[in-house]
Amino acid sequence: MDIYWYGQACFKLKGKEASVIIDPFDPEFTGLKFPKDLEADIVLKTHDHQDHNNVGAVIGESRIFEGPGEYESKGVVVTGIASFHDDSKGSERGLNTIFNVIIDGLNVVHLGDLGQSSLTEEQVTEIDTTDILLIPVGSNYTIDAKVAASITAQLEPKIIIPMHYGGIPGLKFPLDPVDKFLKEMGAEGVTPIPKLSITKDKLPEEPIVIVLNKS
């Protein structure tokens, strides 16, 4: 499977039999650009804010899944887990869906715009196995670097990919840079890569942080 990052919380998971786009954004709203050929079999939306809900930007015949529940299409199994966009049970920014995507035998967990200071035991149980964690780290609208490091420890992933952070050319939002999270994780100096190509048997024995360049 190949993982590409398009900025904010938008990723493409390209498996052998199917592809998934998560949280496509509105380019005008965010200041970021999409590739012209944004195509996928499945589109996931964690919540209905403009930097996450532009499902119409994905071309082709796509199945669109949102909200808590269990979904399946083309061999990809998706579990949506209810969570909050803030640390006040959603009273400030509303609800958020965490997705566990099983594709090519890998469990990829996307936390969306998580704002909780920690995951509940029930949420950790529902999320279950986490091979690869896609986690917001930019603060202001989501968790910050310190909380992100703590939640990473709760889920014990093998690979951690930060998202939703500042310093991306064109981005209109005041978010913290990824360096703060890298420092919390003891991963300073990580060199960004264009994409992550990974299989189940190639997962590292010890957790590693990978930073993706914006595609």
N, C-alpha and C positions, 0 to 999 in steps of 0.2 A: 504494500500500500504506500502511496505517496501522499504527503500532507503539504498543502500550500497555504500561506497566510496572505490575505488581501488587505489587512489593516483592521483596526478596531477588534471586533470579535468574529470576523468573517474568515472562515477556513473552507478549503475544499479537501475532502478525503476521497482519493481516487483509488478504488479497489480493483481487483481483477474482474469482477462481474458487474460492479455498480459504482456510482460516485455520489457523494453527498456534499451539498453546500450548507453551511451553518451561518445564520445571521447575516445575510446580505444587507448592506447599508445603502442609504440614499446618498449618492456622491455629492449632490449640491448641498445637502445638510451637513455632511462631515468634512467636505473639502478634499476627500480622497477619490481616486479614480479606480474603476473596475477594469479588468481585461475585457476585450470586446466579445470574447467567446465564452462567457460565463454560462456553462451548461452542466446539468446534473440530473440524475435519476430521482433524487430525493432532496427536498429542501426542508431544513429545520429552522424554526423561529422561536427563540427563547422568550421574547416578550415583544410588545407592540410599540417600541420607540423607534424613531426614524433611522437611527444608526444600527438597527437590527432587523427591521421588518420589510425590507424591500424585495419581497419574494418575486415580484414581477420582473425584476432584473435578470432572473435566471431563464434562459431560453430552453426550448425543448419541452417534451412531455414529462413534467416532474410531479411526483407525489409530494404534497406539502403536509408536514406534521407540526403541530404545536400543542403546548399544554401537557400536563401530566397524563400518563397512560402508556400502553404498550403498542408498538407499531412494527410492521414488518413489510418489506418490499424488496424484491430481487435479491433475496438472501441476506439483506441487512436487517438486523434486529435493533430496534430503538426503544429505550425506556426513558420516559419523561418523569422527572421528580419535582414536586412542588417546592419552591423556595421563595425567598424575599429579596427584593431589589435594595433593601435598606436594612438597618438593624432595629427597626421599629415595627416589625411584622407587616411591612408593606404599607404603612400609613403615609409614608413620604413619597415613595416612588413606585409602589405597586408590587405586583408579583413577578416572579422570574421562574423559568423552567430550566433545570439541570438535565442535560441529555447524556445518557450512556449509550454509545453507538457501538455495536458489535459488527465489525466489518473485517473480512479476511482473517477471522479468528482473534482479532485484537479488540480490546475494550478501550474505546476512546471516550473520555469524559469531558464534556464542555460545560463549564459552569455559568455561561451567559454573563449577565450583569449582576452577579451575586453581591449582595451588600451585607450579609450576615457576618457577625464577628466570629462565628464558628458554625459548623454543621451540627445538627442534632444527631443523636444516636440512630434515630429512625431514618434520617436522610442518608447517613453513611451505610446503613444496612441496605436501603433501597438502591443506592448507587452500586454497591457490591464491588466487584473487581475493577481496578483502575490500572490499566497498562500505561496509557498515555493521558496526561492531564493538561487540558487547555484552560488556563486560569487568568482572570483579570488581575492586574497588579497596579493600576494607575491612580487609585484613590479618587477622591471628589465625588464620583458617581457610583463607584464600586468599592470593594475592599482595597486596602493599601498593601504595600509590600510586606509589612510585618504580619498582618493578618493572613495574607496569601501564603506566607511561609508556614504559618501555623495550620492552615487548612490543608496544605500539601502534606504535612505530617499526619493529619487525620486519615488521608486517603492512601498514603503509601504507594504512589505511582512509581513506575520504572523510568519514565521519561516525563519531564515537566516542560511545557511550552508556554511562556507568558504571552499575554495578549492585553488589549485595551489599555495601552500606555501611550505617553506623550513622546515628542521628539520625532514624529513621523512627518516628513515634508507635506505641507498642505493641510494637515489636521487642524480643525478649528477649535478643538476642545482643550482646556487647560488640565492636562493629565500629567502625573509624575512620570519621569523617564524610567526605562526598564532597569537602569543601573541600580536603583534602590533595592529592587527585588533580587538582583544578582548578588548584591552585597549580603542581604539577609540569608541567602542560600549558600554563601561561600563560593560563589561561581563567577567572581569578577574575571573579566578578560575573555569571556566566551565569545568566540568568533561566529557571527551570524552566517547562516547558510541559506541558499535559495529554496530548498525543500527538504523534507525528511522522507527518505525511503526506508521502510522498516517492515520486517516480518516478525511473526511471533517468536521464532527461534533465534532472532537476532536482538531481542530485548536485553538490555544490560543487566548484570546481576545487582549492581548498585545504582541508586537513582542518579540521573544526570539531568541537567538543565540544558535545553537547546533553544536558541533564539533563531527565529526565521526572519529573513529579509522579507519586506513587503513585495508580493508578486505584482 
